[in-house]
Amino acid sequence: MYHTLPAREFQNLSYRDDVCFIINRILRPLAPTEIQEAYSVMLEAANHYGCQHWLIDLRRDATYRPKLLSTFFPQPGDRAGSLTYLAYLVAPALLHDMEDQGDVPSQDFYDGQAFRARIFVDEQAAQDWLAMVAHT
């Protein structure tokens, strides 16, 4: 079941209790300061519910900005001792721009990090991946 959580006006935040997902939908292109605010609100909710599985929907912000994705990477100390899984949901055009720039990280990029991430253009595929890693 989905539960709507308090959030900023530029995001829709929800908690899916059946699989312990935090879903952060960015509703418009964000200013640099708003990106960090969106992450902080999501992190607070994730810590409150003990969720290590995050879906970050960036489809409404199709502007290619490499910093946008890396802002949502968990930082040391955000969740000590936990491995966080991030499923980024992006517009196909944004993924194409990232691929053209060579900015889609390989899976070994995350070795030694406190998180694993994948980029998706299909929401069901993103949720399926999160569900799969939640059960491993």
C-alpha positions in Angstrom: 0.0 0.0 0.0 1.2 3.5 -0.8 1.3 6.2 1.8 1.8 9.9 0.9 4.5 11.6 2.9 5.1 15.2 3.7 7.3 16.8 1.0 8.3 20.0 -0.7 6.1 21.5 -3.4 8.4 20.3 -6.1 8.2 16.6 -5.2 5.7 13.9 -4.4 7.0 11.5 -1.8 5.4 8.2 -0.9 6.2 5.1 1.1 5.2 1.7 -0.2 4.9 -0.5 2.9 4.4 -3.9 1.3 8.0 -3.8 -0.1 9.6 -0.9 1.9 10.2 1.5 -1.0 10.5 5.2 -0.8 9.3 6.8 -4.0 10.4 10.3 -4.8 8.7 11.9 -7.8 10.3 15.2 -8.9 7.5 17.2 -10.3 9.4 19.8 -12.3 13.0 20.8 -13.2 14.8 21.7 -10.0 17.1 24.6 -9.0 20.4 23.4 -7.6 19.4 24.2 -4.0 16.1 22.3 -4.5 18.0 19.2 -5.6 19.6 18.9 -2.2 16.3 19.7 -0.4 14.6 16.9 -2.3 17.3 14.5 -1.3 17.2 15.6 2.4 13.4 15.1 2.6 13.7 11.7 0.9 16.6 10.6 3.2 14.6 11.6 6.3 11.6 9.5 5.2 13.9 6.6 4.3 15.6 6.7 7.7 12.2 7.0 9.5 10.8 3.9 7.8 14.1 2.0 7.6 13.9 1.8 3.8 17.0 1.0 1.7 15.1 0.8 -1.6 14.5 4.1 -3.3 12.8 4.9 -6.6 13.7 8.4 -7.8 11.4 9.6 -10.7 13.2 12.3 -12.7 11.0 11.9 -15.8 9.7 15.5 -15.6 13.2 16.9 -15.6 14.7 15.9 -18.9 17.5 18.4 -18.8 20.8 16.6 -18.7 22.7 17.7 -15.6 25.2 15.1 -14.3 25.0 16.6 -10.8 21.3 15.8 -10.6 21.8 12.0 -10.3 24.9 12.2 -8.1 23.1 14.5 -5.6 20.8 11.6 -4.8 23.7 9.2 -4.0 23.7 8.3 -0.3 26.7 9.9 1.4 28.9 8.3 4.1 27.0 8.7 7.4 23.5 9.0 5.8 22.7 5.4 6.8 25.6 3.8 8.6 26.0 0.1 7.8 23.3 -0.1 5.2 23.5 -0.7 1.5 21.0 1.5 -0.3 19.5 0.6 -3.7 18.5 3.5 -6.0 16.3 3.0 -9.1 16.4 6.2 -11.2 13.5 6.6 -13.6 14.4 9.0 -16.4 12.9 10.1 -19.7 14.2 8.2 -22.7 15.7 11.4 -24.1 17.7 12.0 -20.9 19.0 8.4 -21.0 20.0 9.0 -24.6 21.9 12.2 -23.7 23.6 10.3 -20.8 24.7 7.5 -23.1 25.9 10.0 -25.7 28.1 11.7 -23.1 29.3 8.3 -21.7 27.8 9.1 -18.3 25.9 5.9 -17.6 28.0 4.2 -14.9 28.9 0.5 -15.2 27.9 -1.7 -12.4 31.5 -2.0 -11.1 31.4 1.8 -10.5 29.5 1.1 -7.3 32.0 -1.4 -5.8 33.0 -0.1 -2.4 30.1 2.4 -2.3 27.3 2.4 0.2 24.8 2.1 -2.6 23.9 0.4 -5.9 22.0 2.2 -8.6 20.4 1.5 -11.9 18.8 3.8 -14.5 15.4 2.9 -16.0 13.0 4.4 -18.5 10.2 1.9 -17.4 8.7 2.2 -14.0 7.6 -1.4 -13.7 11.2 -2.6 -14.5 12.5 -0.2 -11.9 10.1 -1.5 -9.2 10.8 -5.1 -10.3 14.6 -4.6 -9.8 14.1 -3.0 -6.4 11.8 -5.9 -5.4 14.4 -8.4 -6.6 17.3 -6.8 -4.7 15.1 -6.5 -1.6 14.7 -10.3 -1.5 18.4 -11.2 -2.0 
